[in-house]
Amino acid sequence: MMKRILLVVVCITVSAIAFGQATANQPTPYTLCDDLGEPYDGFTVFNLQLKDAEVLGAQDPSNFSVTYYETQVDADTGTFAIPSPYLNVANPQTIYVRVDNNSNGDFDTTTMTLRVVPNPTPVSPDPIALCDSENTGSAEFDLTVRDLQILNGENWLLGYYENLADAITQTNVIVTPTNYNNISNPQNIFIRVTNDAIPEGCFEIVQLELQVVDTPILGQPNNLYINEGDGDGMALFNLTVNDAVVAGPLANSEVFYFETEADAALFFNQIEDPASFNNLSNPQIIYVGLQNLETGCYSSGQSFTIATDETAPLTDSDNDGLPDVIEDVNNNGDLADDDTDGDAIPNFMDEDDDGDGTRTADEDYNNNGSPTDDDTNSNGIPDYLDEGVTLDVPNFLAKTIAVYPNPAKNTVNIQWDVTTSVEKVAVFGLDGKLLGTQVISEGSTHTVVNLSEAAKGIYFIEISTQKGALTKKIIKN
C-alpha cells in the first residue's frame, strides 16, 4: 500500500512540471553596438535566441518554446513571429515575448526592450613627435594630447596600451598616460575607444605613433673682429658668415642670432637683420640657435664674440692684429685652452694660429682690417684658423732663435744669430698675465730670462724681432 501511494505522488509531480502553466520571465534590455551604419544610425541585427534562457528561467526548454513578436496582438495570437537574427525597426524598440507550454497549449507573454548604442568612430591621430635635447632616442610623452582629435566631438572612455592584444583584452593599461616614456623609437601606442554604456562595451582601436627626433647640433661659430680704424668701438657686422659653420652638415636648417642667452634658449626676439648688425658694446657676445626646418626641432647653447677698434685698444698679446678676446675661439672665457694648431701655444700668444706659416695678421685677404671673415675655400673656417689655407711662408724665426734649457729650473737662455734683431723679450703666465719684459740692446745675440721667483708651472716667452714675434712654451720645474 505504501509503494502505491509513492507512485501516485511522483506522477503528480511530473505532470505539474510538464503540463503546468507557462511563465514568461521579464528579460533585461537587449543592448548592442551599432555596426551597420556610419555614422551612427541606431540599427543593428539582434540574435533573439540569446535571450531564451533568461525568459524561460527554470523551465525546461524541451517542454517550453520562446517566440518573439512586434506587437502584443501577434504575441497573444501566436501569429507573425519575427525571425532571428532580427533587424530592429526603431531605437529603442519594445518587442513581445511569448512562452508556450508545448504539451498543453498554455502560454504567457512579456516584453523586452531592444536598444542600439553608438559604436565609437574615432579619428586616427597624428603622430606625436618630440625633440630630444639629449639625443638619446627617449622622451616623456603626454599621450592625452591627441584625445580631442581622436574623439572628434564624441565622449567615450579612452585606454592606452603598448600592444594590440592588451587593448583588446583591456589588460596592462598604461596607468599614467600623461607622462609616458617611450620604449622604442618610433613606437605605436594602441588606444581603445570604448562606449561603456553596456557591460561588454562598444569599442574601436586606433594607433598613435610616437617619435623622438634629435635636436640639431650646433657647430662652434667663429669670433668676428673688424678694424675700422675710427676708434669709436662700433662697427657693422655680418653675423651670417657663421651660418655654414653653425649648421654644419644639416642642410635644411636656419641659423638665428640673439643678443642674450635667455632669448636664444627661448627662441625669442632674434636679431632681425643679422647680415647688418651694429654692435651694442665692444666686445659683445652673440648667442646662436639652430632649427631643423624638416622636424621643427631647435637647439641653442653656442656663442661667439664680436669686437672692433676703439680709442682704448683691446689687448693683443701676440700683436697679430686680433685682440685677445677674439682669440678665445671656443668662447668659454679661457684663453689658455685655445690652441688651433696644436703647438702648445694658445692662440692669443701665437702669431700664426693655424701653423700654416703665414702670420695671422697677414691672412686678411680681403683687406678689411680683420682676418675673421676671410674664408677663401668657403668651408666655414676663417683662413687664419684653417691650416689648409697657406701661402707657404717658412717660419724663419723658429729656425734662428734657440731657447734652452726646457724644462728649466731658474734661468732660460735665449740665443739668436746675427741676422735676427731681437727687440724685447716678455714672459707671460698660462693665464696671459704679463710677468716681466726685457728690452734687448741692439747688436746682442744672447739674453737670460730669470724665473727664480716664479712658481713651478708653464710659461710663455714672447720674443719680438724686426721680422715678427716668436712665442715659446717653457716648463719650470
Backbone torsions as a table, in degrees:
resi	resn	phi	psi	omega
1	MET	NA	-39.1	179.3
2	MET	-66.2	-39.0	178.9
3	LYS	-63.7	-37.8	-179.1
4	ARG	-67.3	-39.3	178.2
5	ILE	-63.0	-40.9	179.5
6	LEU	-63.9	-39.7	179.8
7	LEU	-63.7	-38.4	-180.0
8	VAL	-65.9	-40.0	-179.8
9	VAL	-63.5	-43.1	179.6
10	VAL	-61.9	-45.1	-179.9
11	CYS	-61.3	-39.3	-179.5
12	ILE	-65.9	-39.8	-179.0
13	THR	-65.4	-46.7	178.8
14	VAL	-61.5	-41.6	-179.0
15	SER	-64.3	-36.1	-178.8
16	ALA	-65.9	-37.3	-179.2
17	ILE	-74.9	-45.2	-172.9
18	ALA	-76.7	-32.9	-171.8
19	PHE	-118.1	15.8	-176.4
20	GLY	-84.0	-166.0	-175.3
21	GLN	-76.5	139.6	175.6
22	ALA	-81.5	144.3	179.5
23	THR	-128.2	126.3	176.2
24	ALA	-100.8	103.6	179.4
25	ASN	-74.4	143.2	-178.9
26	GLN	-71.6	116.0	179.3
27	PRO	-82.2	157.1	173.7
28	THR	-68.9	158.3	177.8
29	PRO	-57.3	144.8	-178.9
30	TYR	-100.7	108.8	-175.4
31	THR	-114.9	130.4	178.1
32	LEU	-130.2	160.6	175.1
33	CYS	-80.0	145.3	177.6
34	ASP	-75.7	120.6	-178.5
35	ASP	-132.9	12.3	-175.9
36	LEU	-105.2	-12.2	-176.5
37	GLY	-145.2	149.5	173.3
38	GLU	-130.2	122.6	-1.1
39	PRO	-73.3	-170.7	-176.5
40	TYR	-52.2	127.4	178.5
41	ASP	-120.8	-5.8	175.3
42	GLY	82.2	14.3	-179.4
43	PHE	-127.9	140.6	175.6
44	THR	-160.0	179.2	-175.4
45	VAL	-102.1	127.6	-178.9
46	PHE	-105.4	134.3	171.4
47	ASN	-92.9	93.4	-171.4
48	LEU	-64.9	-28.7	-177.7
49	GLN	-62.5	-19.1	178.7
50	LEU	-66.2	-15.1	179.4
51	LYS	-96.8	-4.3	-176.2
52	ASP	-55.4	-48.7	-175.5
53	ALA	-62.2	-39.9	179.9
54	GLU	-65.4	-38.1	179.7
55	VAL	-69.9	-41.3	-177.0
56	LEU	-72.8	-33.2	-176.2
57	GLY	65.2	-123.9	-177.3
58	ALA	-85.9	-2.5	-177.6
59	GLN	-72.3	142.5	-175.9
60	ASP	-75.0	118.4	-179.0
61	PRO	-64.2	-14.3	176.3
62	SER	-78.9	-16.9	-179.8
63	ASN	-109.8	-13.5	-177.0
64	PHE	-130.1	147.1	179.6
65	SER	-125.2	152.3	-177.9
66	VAL	-121.7	131.6	175.9
67	THR	-133.6	161.3	-172.4
68	TYR	-127.8	146.7	-172.8
69	TYR	-142.3	156.5	179.2
70	GLU	-86.1	-19.0	-179.8
71	THR	-133.5	159.7	177.4
72	GLN	-67.7	-35.4	179.8
73	VAL	-62.4	-44.7	179.4
74	ASP	-63.2	-38.5	179.5
75	ALA	-66.3	-39.9	-178.6
76	ASP	-67.2	-36.8	-177.0
77	THR	-92.3	-9.7	-179.8
78	GLY	69.3	28.9	-178.5
79	THR	-116.6	154.1	178.5
80	PHE	57.5	45.3	175.1
81	ALA	-61.1	140.4	-178.2
82	ILE	-85.6	146.0	-177.2
83	PRO	-78.2	164.2	173.2
84	SER	-130.2	128.0	10.0
85	PRO	-68.7	153.2	-172.8
86	TYR	-129.5	131.1	175.8
87	LEU	-93.5	117.1	-177.9
88	ASN	-61.6	154.5	-179.0
89	VAL	-111.4	-5.5	176.3
90	ALA	-151.4	164.2	179.5
91	ASN	-146.4	114.0	-3.0
92	PRO	-74.6	166.2	-178.5
93	GLN	-134.9	135.2	174.4
94	THR	-96.2	125.3	173.1
95	ILE	-116.5	167.8	-171.5
96	TYR	-117.7	137.3	-173.1
97	VAL	-116.7	133.3	179.9
98	ARG	-121.1	131.1	174.7
99	VAL	-110.8	124.0	-179.8
100	ASP	-111.6	136.1	167.1
101	ASN	-81.2	114.8	-173.6
102	ASN	-66.6	-13.8	-174.9
103	SER	-94.8	-38.6	-173.4
104	ASN	-121.3	2.0	176.6
105	GLY	81.2	0.7	178.5
106	ASP	-68.9	147.5	-180.0
107	PHE	-147.3	164.6	177.2
108	ASP	-146.4	155.1	-179.5
109	THR	-130.1	158.5	173.8
110	THR	-153.0	-175.2	179.8
111	THR	-120.6	160.3	174.9
112	MET	-143.2	138.3	179.3
113	THR	-94.9	129.6	170.9
114	LEU	-100.6	132.4	-179.0
115	ARG	-136.4	135.5	176.9
116	VAL	-114.2	122.2	179.2
117	VAL	-106.1	154.2	-176.4
118	PRO	-64.5	140.2	169.7
119	ASN	-89.4	133.3	-179.9
120	PRO	-56.3	143.7	175.8
121	THR	-123.8	69.5	-175.4
122	PRO	-70.1	157.0	175.9
123	VAL	-95.4	136.2	175.3
124	SER	-66.2	123.8	-172.1
125	PRO	-80.0	157.5	171.9
126	ASP	-69.6	151.1	177.0
127	PRO	-61.3	155.9	170.4
128	ILE	-104.5	119.9	178.9
129	ALA	-115.8	125.1	177.6
130	LEU	-115.5	143.2	176.5
131	CYS	-84.5	134.0	-176.0
132	ASP	-102.9	104.1	-177.0
133	SER	-65.2	-26.0	179.8
134	GLU	-94.7	-7.3	-178.5
135	ASN	53.7	46.9	179.2
136	THR	-101.1	-10.1	-176.6
137	GLY	84.1	5.4	-179.0
138	SER	-128.4	144.7	179.4
139	ALA	-155.1	166.2	178.5
140	GLU	-100.7	120.5	-175.3
141	PHE	-106.4	146.5	166.5
142	ASP	-101.2	100.4	-175.6
143	LEU	-67.0	-17.3	-174.5
144	THR	-82.3	-5.3	-176.3
145	VAL	-67.4	-16.2	177.7
146	ARG	-100.3	8.6	-176.5
147	ASP	-58.2	-46.9	-177.3
148	LEU	-63.6	-38.7	178.7
149	GLN	-66.1	-42.3	-179.0
150	ILE	-64.2	-47.2	-175.5
151	LEU	-72.1	-31.9	175.6
152	ASN	51.8	47.5	177.6
153	GLY	90.9	-11.7	178.1
154	GLU	-85.6	172.6	-176.1
155	ASN	-134.9	84.4	-177.5
156	TRP	-121.4	175.3	178.6
157	LEU	-87.8	132.7	179.5
158	LEU	-113.0	136.3	174.4
159	GLY	-130.1	142.3	-173.5
160	TYR	-115.3	132.2	-174.0
161	TYR	-138.4	154.2	-178.8
162	GLU	-85.5	-15.9	177.0
163	ASN	-146.2	164.2	-174.4
164	LEU	-66.0	-41.1	-178.1
165	ALA	-59.6	-42.1	179.2
166	ASP	-66.2	-36.2	179.3
167	ALA	-65.9	-38.0	179.9
168	ILE	-68.3	-43.7	-176.0
169	THR	-91.1	-3.5	-178.8
170	GLN	57.2	48.1	176.8
171	THR	-120.0	153.8	177.9
172	ASN	55.8	44.9	178.0
173	VAL	-62.3	145.5	174.9
174	ILE	-72.8	115.4	-170.0
175	VAL	-73.8	-37.7	-177.0
176	THR	-120.5	77.6	-176.4
177	PRO	-69.3	-13.5	-178.8
178	THR	-81.9	-13.2	176.0
179	ASN	-142.3	72.2	-175.6
180	TYR	-105.0	128.7	176.3
181	ASN	-95.3	123.7	-177.9
182	ASN	-62.1	151.4	-179.8
183	ILE	-109.0	-5.4	172.9
184	SER	-154.1	168.7	-178.7
185	ASN	-142.6	113.5	-2.5
186	PRO	-75.1	172.6	-179.6
187	GLN	-142.9	141.4	175.2
188	ASN	-100.0	131.1	171.7
189	ILE	-105.5	136.4	-178.9
190	PHE	-101.2	121.3	-175.7
191	ILE	-110.4	119.1	178.0
192	ARG	-92.1	121.5	179.9
193	VAL	-106.2	114.6	-168.1
194	THR	-123.0	131.7	165.4
195	ASN	-91.7	103.7	-173.8
196	ASP	-92.1	30.2	178.0
197	ALA	-69.9	-19.1	177.4
198	ILE	-124.6	157.1	-176.8
199	PRO	-55.5	-41.6	-177.9
200	GLU	-71.3	-30.9	179.4
201	GLY	75.1	126.7	171.6
202	CYS	-83.7	134.2	-176.5
203	PHE	-148.9	157.2	169.8
204	GLU	-133.7	158.8	-179.0
205	ILE	-125.3	131.5	175.3
206	VAL	-122.6	159.5	-180.0
207	GLN	-108.6	139.9	177.4
208	LEU	-119.4	119.8	-179.3
209	GLU	-89.6	132.2	175.6
210	LEU	-105.5	134.3	178.9
211	GLN	-131.4	134.5	173.0
212	VAL	-109.6	119.2	-173.9
213	VAL	-109.5	132.1	178.4
214	ASP	-64.5	141.8	172.0
215	THR	-82.9	151.1	-178.2
216	PRO	-66.4	146.8	177.9
217	ILE	-99.7	124.5	-176.3
218	LEU	-85.8	136.7	168.7
219	GLY	-78.6	155.8	179.2
220	GLN	-73.7	116.5	179.8
221	PRO	-70.5	158.3	179.9
222	ASN	-88.7	142.1	173.2
223	ASN	-68.2	149.9	-176.6
224	LEU	-121.8	138.5	178.3
225	TYR	-136.3	134.2	176.7
226	ILE	-125.9	124.2	177.9
227	ASN	-103.5	92.7	-179.0
228	GLU	-82.0	-23.7	177.8
229	GLY	83.0	2.6	-178.8
230	ASP	-94.2	-10.6	173.7
231	GLY	71.2	13.2	-177.8
232	ASP	-91.0	-5.4	177.9
233	GLY	76.6	7.0	-179.5
234	MET	-122.1	145.6	178.5
235	ALA	-155.5	166.2	178.1
236	LEU	-101.7	116.2	-174.4
237	PHE	-107.3	141.9	170.2
238	ASN	-100.0	94.0	-177.4
239	LEU	-67.1	-22.9	-173.7
240	THR	-70.8	-7.3	174.6
241	VAL	-62.6	-14.2	178.2
242	ASN	-91.9	-2.3	-176.7
243	ASP	-54.6	-49.8	-173.4
244	ALA	-64.0	-43.6	-177.5
245	VAL	-72.0	-31.2	177.7
246	VAL	-71.3	-46.0	-177.5
247	ALA	-72.7	-30.9	-179.8
248	GLY	59.0	-132.8	-177.1
249	PRO	-79.7	-4.4	-177.8
250	LEU	-76.0	105.9	-171.5
251	ALA	-73.9	-57.1	-174.6
252	ASN	-87.5	79.7	-173.6
253	SER	-146.9	170.8	176.1
254	GLU	-140.8	136.9	179.7
255	VAL	-99.7	136.7	179.9
256	PHE	-122.8	148.9	-177.6
257	TYR	-123.1	142.3	-174.3
258	PHE	-136.8	155.7	179.3
259	GLU	-88.1	-19.3	179.0
260	THR	-130.9	154.2	179.1
261	GLU	-66.8	-37.0	179.8
262	ALA	-62.8	-42.7	178.8
263	ASP	-63.1	-39.9	179.1
264	ALA	-64.2	-41.8	-179.7
265	ALA	-66.1	-35.3	-177.8
266	LEU	-89.8	-3.4	-175.9
267	PHE	54.3	56.9	-172.1
268	PHE	-140.0	140.9	170.9
269	ASN	60.2	47.8	178.7
270	GLN	-68.8	156.2	177.4
271	ILE	-63.9	123.2	-170.9
272	GLU	-69.5	-38.7	-178.2
273	ASP	-126.9	78.1	-176.2
274	PRO	-67.1	-16.5	178.9
275	ALA	-77.9	-11.2	-179.2
276	SER	-146.0	78.8	-172.7
277	PHE	-116.2	123.8	174.6
278	ASN	-87.8	122.0	-179.7
279	ASN	-62.7	150.9	-178.6
280	LEU	-100.7	-19.0	176.1
281	SER	-148.7	169.3	-177.4
282	ASN	-139.6	111.8	-1.2
283	PRO	-76.7	171.0	178.2
284	GLN	-136.9	139.8	176.9
285	ILE	-92.4	130.9	175.6
286	ILE	-110.5	135.7	-177.6
287	TYR	-106.2	148.0	-169.0
288	VAL	-123.4	143.7	172.0
289	GLY	-131.4	153.5	-178.3
290	LEU	-134.5	130.8	179.4
291	GLN	-119.2	132.2	170.9
292	ASN	-81.5	113.2	-174.2
293	LEU	-72.4	-17.9	177.6
294	GLU	-78.3	-41.1	-176.7
295	THR	-101.1	-18.4	-175.5
296	GLY	82.4	-4.8	-178.1
297	CYS	-69.8	141.8	-173.9
298	TYR	-133.2	144.9	174.5
299	SER	-146.2	158.6	178.5
300	SER	-137.1	-167.6	176.5
301	GLY	123.2	-5.3	176.6
302	GLN	-110.8	155.3	178.7
303	SER	-149.6	166.4	174.9
304	PHE	-149.6	166.8	-175.6
305	THR	-110.3	138.4	171.8
306	ILE	-115.6	143.8	-179.2
307	ALA	-152.2	160.8	177.4
308	THR	-147.5	-179.6	-179.6
309	ASP	-74.3	156.1	175.5
310	GLU	-156.1	170.4	-175.0
311	THR	-57.4	-43.8	173.7
312	ALA	-93.5	102.0	-172.3
313	PRO	-60.5	144.3	173.2
314	LEU	-72.0	146.3	-177.9
315	THR	-62.5	131.3	176.4
316	ASP	-128.4	86.9	-170.5
317	SER	-61.2	-37.0	-177.1
318	ASP	-98.8	5.1	175.7
319	ASN	53.6	39.8	-178.7
320	ASP	-101.5	8.6	178.7
321	GLY	93.6	-5.5	178.5
322	LEU	-117.8	126.3	177.0
323	PRO	-64.0	153.7	-177.0
324	ASP	-54.6	-38.0	-176.6
325	VAL	-61.2	-29.7	177.9
326	ILE	-76.3	-27.5	-176.6
327	GLU	-83.3	6.5	168.1
328	ASP	-81.9	77.4	-168.2
329	VAL	-59.7	-39.9	-179.4
330	ASN	-87.3	1.1	172.1
331	ASN	55.5	39.6	178.9
332	ASN	-104.8	7.4	178.3
333	GLY	83.7	1.0	-179.3
334	ASP	-116.9	109.7	-178.6
335	LEU	-71.5	-26.3	-171.3
336	ALA	-73.1	-17.2	-176.3
337	ASP	-101.6	13.6	177.0
338	ASP	-104.6	107.2	-178.3
339	ASP	-141.6	83.1	-171.6
340	THR	-59.7	-42.4	-175.4
341	ASP	-92.2	1.8	175.1
342	GLY	66.6	28.7	-179.2
343	ASP	-97.1	14.6	179.0
344	ALA	69.7	10.2	174.7
345	ILE	-112.4	117.2	178.9
346	PRO	-57.8	151.0	-176.3
347	ASN	-55.2	-36.3	-176.4
348	PHE	-71.0	-11.2	175.6
349	MET	-110.8	1.9	-172.1
350	ASP	-115.0	117.1	-178.2
351	GLU	-76.0	-9.8	176.2
352	ASP	-128.4	86.9	-169.3
353	ASP	-64.8	-31.6	-177.4
354	ASP	-100.5	0.5	175.8
355	GLY	65.0	29.2	-177.2
356	ASP	-96.0	6.0	179.2
357	GLY	89.1	-3.0	178.4
358	THR	-113.1	128.3	179.4
359	ARG	-59.7	142.6	178.5
360	THR	-53.5	-41.9	-178.1
361	ALA	-63.8	-22.2	-178.3
362	ASP	-91.6	1.1	-177.4
363	GLU	-99.6	22.2	171.5
364	ASP	-88.2	76.3	-171.5
365	TYR	-70.3	-24.9	178.0
366	ASN	-92.3	3.3	172.9
367	ASN	54.0	42.6	177.8
368	ASN	-104.8	12.2	177.4
369	GLY	94.7	0.2	179.8
370	SER	-151.8	134.9	176.0
371	PRO	-84.9	-1.2	-173.4
372	THR	-71.8	-19.5	-179.5
373	ASP	-109.1	16.3	178.5
374	ASP	-98.5	114.9	-177.6
375	ASP	-139.0	80.7	-171.0
376	THR	-68.3	-24.9	179.0
377	ASN	-102.2	7.7	173.4
378	SER	52.4	43.1	177.9
379	ASN	-105.4	9.1	178.1
380	GLY	85.9	-2.1	179.6
381	ILE	-111.3	122.3	177.3
382	PRO	-56.7	147.0	-175.2
383	ASP	-59.1	-33.0	-177.5
384	TYR	-70.9	-12.7	175.2
385	LEU	-109.8	3.0	-173.9
386	ASP	-113.4	106.0	-178.0
387	GLU	-69.3	-12.1	177.8
388	GLY	-76.7	-11.7	177.5
389	VAL	-110.2	114.3	-174.4
390	THR	-146.8	150.2	173.5
391	LEU	-99.4	4.2	177.8
392	ASP	58.5	38.2	174.6
393	VAL	-85.0	119.2	-177.1
394	PRO	-67.9	148.2	179.0
395	ASN	-87.6	86.7	-175.6
396	PHE	-64.8	-32.8	-175.4
397	LEU	-63.5	-36.8	-179.6
398	ALA	-64.6	-25.9	-178.7
399	LYS	-87.3	-22.4	-172.8
400	THR	-105.5	-8.1	-178.7
401	ILE	-119.2	130.4	178.2
402	ALA	-114.8	135.5	178.4
403	VAL	-124.6	123.2	-174.9
404	TYR	-158.7	160.9	-12.3
405	PRO	-75.0	163.3	179.1
406	ASN	-150.1	107.6	8.9
407	PRO	-68.4	160.8	-179.9
408	ALA	-123.6	163.0	176.9
409	LYS	-100.1	-65.6	-177.1
410	ASN	-122.9	-30.3	-177.0
411	THR	-131.3	152.5	177.9
412	VAL	-126.8	129.6	177.6
413	ASN	-93.4	137.7	174.5
414	ILE	-123.6	125.8	-178.3
415	GLN	-134.6	141.9	-179.1
416	TRP	-142.7	162.5	-177.6
417	ASP	-85.4	171.4	-172.6
418	VAL	-69.4	-15.4	-180.0
419	THR	-80.9	-9.6	-178.5
420	THR	-110.5	132.3	179.5
421	SER	-107.9	104.2	178.1
422	VAL	-84.2	129.3	-176.0
423	GLU	-99.2	-41.3	177.9
424	LYS	-157.7	160.6	177.7
425	VAL	-128.5	129.3	179.5
426	ALA	-124.1	145.6	179.3
427	VAL	-115.0	130.2	-179.8
428	PHE	-122.5	146.4	171.9
429	GLY	-78.8	173.0	-179.2
430	LEU	-63.3	-24.2	179.2
431	ASP	-87.1	5.5	178.5
432	GLY	87.3	1.0	-179.2
433	LYS	-74.7	131.3	178.6
434	LEU	-74.9	123.0	-178.2
435	LEU	-98.1	-24.1	-179.7
436	GLY	174.9	157.1	-178.9
437	THR	-135.1	139.2	174.0
438	GLN	-119.0	131.2	173.2
439	VAL	-91.7	130.2	-174.9
440	ILE	-97.1	132.9	178.7
441	SER	-68.5	144.6	179.7
442	GLU	-62.7	135.6	179.2
443	GLY	92.0	-8.6	179.7
444	SER	-72.7	152.5	175.8
445	THR	-126.5	9.7	-176.1
446	HIS	-158.6	144.7	172.2
447	THR	-152.2	163.4	179.7
448	VAL	-123.2	132.4	176.8
449	VAL	-102.2	125.5	-177.5
450	ASN	-93.3	117.0	178.9
451	LEU	-113.4	18.1	-173.3
452	SER	-62.9	-29.7	-178.8
453	GLU	-94.1	-1.7	179.6
454	ALA	-85.8	146.8	177.7
455	ALA	-72.9	162.7	176.5
456	LYS	-63.8	140.7	179.4
457	GLY	156.5	-159.2	-177.0
458	ILE	-108.8	135.9	179.6
459	TYR	-134.3	161.3	177.1
460	PHE	-121.3	130.9	176.9
461	ILE	-108.9	118.8	178.6
462	GLU	-100.3	122.3	-178.1
463	ILE	-109.9	111.1	-177.4
464	SER	-94.1	129.1	179.8
465	THR	-128.0	175.0	177.3
466	GLN	-68.3	-14.0	-179.8
467	LYS	-101.5	-1.5	-177.1
468	GLY	133.6	-167.7	-176.7
469	ALA	-117.7	146.0	175.6
470	LEU	-122.9	131.8	179.7
471	THR	-114.9	131.8	179.2
472	LYS	-121.7	139.9	175.6
473	LYS	-88.4	132.7	-179.9
474	ILE	-122.8	136.3	175.3
475	ILE	-107.5	125.3	175.5
476	LYS	-102.1	125.4	177.9
477	ASN	-91.3	NA	NA
